[in-house]
Amino acid sequence: MPGDALRMSRGDDEGNSTGRGTAVITRTRTKTKKPSLYRVLLLNDDYTPMEFVVHVLERFFQKDREAATMIMLHVHNHGVGECGIYTFEVAETKVSQVMDFARQHQHPLQCVMEKK
């Protein structure tokens, strides 16, 4: 089986003059741990246009127009909204992409990640 390691130990019986002993086979299974997940969040501000936030959600989080608008309104009304849940590396990349894109367009939009 993949991920299984076999180890064989051989013990010779002391009273055995033929040199034959017993063999014990031990199978060790390696368990893979599921990666931690992180929530990617957008934070509300008073300057970033709503349409820009919708565009960010469509472009970087593959949301359709309706879902992006719902998330944008949640951010607007509650101060924060979840864009998606990802592994650490993916979440980190998305935060970086959104922040860079917002800066390029001179918007103060904040995007952060937190452990789920």
Secondary structure, DSSP 8 states (H G I E B T S, - for coil): -TTEEEEEEEEE-TT-TT--EEEEEEEEE-------EEEEEEE--SSS-HHHHHHHHHHHH---HHHHHHHHHHHHHHSEEEEEEEEHHHHHHHHHHHHHHHHHTT---EEEEEE-
